[in-house]
Amino acid sequence: MEYVLPPDMRIEHAAFNVAEPVAMAHWYTKHLQMRVVRISGPPWHAHFLADAANQSMIEIYYNSKAPVPPYATMDPLVLHLAFAVDDVPATRARLIQAGATAEGEVDTNPLGDNLAMLRDPWGFAIQLVKRATPMPGPK
């Protein structure tokens, strides 16, 4: 018997335990075009941030009950947050100017997707992507 998911089931958010959620939320809203949807305040300082299309959401928070992963030393292929952009090189340059660090160069994969990997000022991996063939999801 195959289980069929109800049509209203969707991912609400992905959450990341980080050392400085307040400062990180400020940087993400200022430089990644995200907006604050909800803030929980102390002790976790959880910030729910929606993307510019208002389709995807992340939660960044600090909870001392779990260790903050060593994002800055993790291979970005293990974990990264990807943003669809119109101009990968220009967005990469703008984010580097804003405090991000490059993790390699702008590249094109075999499918023709234009990609760049960076790290935010706290070492969390961010990918910029312009797909050769658009993927499903918000446009």
C-alpha positions as CSV (number, residue, x, y, z in Angstrom):
1,M,0.0,0.0,0.0
2,E,1.4,3.4,-1.0
3,Y,1.0,6.3,1.4
4,V,0.0,9.5,-0.4
5,L,0.9,12.7,1.3
6,P,-1.9,15.3,1.7
7,P,-1.5,18.1,-0.9
8,D,-1.1,20.8,1.8
9,M,2.1,19.2,3.3
10,R,5.1,21.4,2.6
11,I,8.4,22.2,4.3
12,E,7.9,25.2,6.6
13,H,11.5,25.9,7.5
14,A,15.0,24.5,8.0
15,A,16.6,25.4,11.3
16,F,20.3,26.0,12.2
17,N,21.8,26.3,15.7
18,V,24.3,29.2,15.4
19,A,26.4,31.1,17.9
20,E,25.2,34.6,17.1
21,P,21.6,34.5,15.8
22,V,20.9,38.2,16.3
23,A,23.9,39.4,14.3
24,M,23.5,36.7,11.7
25,A,19.8,37.6,11.2
26,H,20.8,41.3,10.7
27,W,23.4,40.3,8.1
28,Y,21.0,38.0,6.3
29,T,18.2,40.7,6.1
30,K,20.7,43.3,5.0
31,H,22.6,41.4,2.4
32,L,20.6,38.3,1.4
33,Q,17.2,40.1,0.9
34,M,15.6,38.0,3.7
35,R,13.0,39.5,6.0
36,V,12.2,38.7,9.7
37,V,8.9,36.8,10.1
38,R,9.2,36.1,13.8
39,I,11.6,36.6,16.7
40,S,11.4,34.6,19.9
41,G,13.8,36.6,22.1
42,P,15.9,35.2,25.0
43,P,17.2,32.7,25.7
44,W,17.3,31.3,22.1
45,H,16.9,34.5,20.1
46,A,15.3,32.5,17.3
47,H,14.8,34.4,14.1
48,F,12.5,33.1,11.4
49,L,13.6,34.6,8.1
50,A,11.7,34.4,4.8
51,D,13.3,34.7,1.4
52,A,12.6,37.5,-1.0
53,A,10.0,35.4,-2.8
54,N,8.3,34.7,0.5
55,Q,8.3,31.0,-0.3
56,S,11.1,29.6,1.8
57,M,12.0,30.1,5.4
58,I,14.9,29.4,7.7
59,E,15.2,29.6,11.5
60,I,18.5,30.7,13.1
61,Y,18.7,30.4,16.8
62,Y,21.1,29.5,19.7
63,N,20.3,26.7,22.0
64,S,23.0,25.7,24.5
65,K,21.5,22.2,24.9
66,A,23.1,21.2,21.6
67,P,26.5,22.1,20.3
68,V,26.8,24.7,17.5
69,P,28.2,22.7,14.6
70,P,31.7,23.8,13.3
71,Y,30.2,25.4,10.2
72,A,33.4,27.2,9.2
73,T,35.3,23.9,9.0
74,M,32.6,21.8,7.5
75,D,32.9,21.1,3.8
76,P,30.2,23.1,2.0
77,L,29.2,20.0,0.2
78,V,28.0,18.6,3.5
79,L,25.7,21.6,4.3
80,H,25.0,24.9,2.5
81,L,22.1,27.3,2.0
82,A,21.5,28.0,-1.7
83,F,20.1,31.2,-3.1
84,A,18.8,31.5,-6.7
85,V,20.2,34.7,-8.2
86,D,20.1,36.4,-11.6
87,D,23.8,37.3,-11.7
88,V,26.1,34.9,-9.8
89,P,29.4,36.9,-10.3
90,A,27.9,40.3,-9.3
91,T,26.1,38.9,-6.3
92,R,29.2,37.0,-5.2
93,A,31.3,40.3,-5.4
94,R,28.6,42.2,-3.5
95,L,28.5,39.6,-0.7
96,I,32.3,39.5,-0.4
97,Q,32.3,43.3,-0.1
98,A,29.7,42.8,2.7
99,G,31.9,40.4,4.7
100,A,31.4,37.0,3.1
101,T,34.4,35.0,2.0
102,A,34.9,33.1,-1.2
103,E,35.0,29.3,-1.2
104,G,36.4,28.8,-4.6
105,E,35.5,30.6,-7.8
106,V,32.4,31.0,-9.9
107,D,31.9,27.8,-11.8
108,T,29.6,26.2,-14.4
109,N,28.6,22.6,-13.8
110,P,28.0,20.0,-16.6
111,L,24.2,20.9,-16.7
112,G,25.1,24.5,-17.4
113,D,24.2,25.9,-14.0
114,N,26.3,28.9,-12.9
115,L,27.4,28.4,-9.2
116,A,29.5,30.0,-6.5
117,M,30.1,29.0,-2.9
118,L,30.8,31.5,-0.2
119,R,30.8,31.6,3.6
120,D,28.9,34.2,5.6
121,P,30.9,36.1,8.3
122,W,30.3,33.2,10.7
123,G,31.5,30.5,8.4
124,F,28.1,29.1,7.3
125,A,28.2,28.0,3.6
126,I,26.1,29.9,1.1
127,Q,25.7,28.9,-2.5
128,L,24.6,31.2,-5.3
129,V,23.0,29.5,-8.3
130,K,21.6,30.5,-11.6
131,R,20.1,27.4,-13.2
132,A,20.5,26.8,-16.9
133,T,17.1,25.1,-16.8
134,P,14.8,26.5,-14.1
135,M,13.9,24.1,-11.3
136,P,10.4,23.7,-9.8
137,G,9.5,26.3,-7.2
138,P,9.1,30.0,-6.9
139,K,10.2,32.0,-9.9
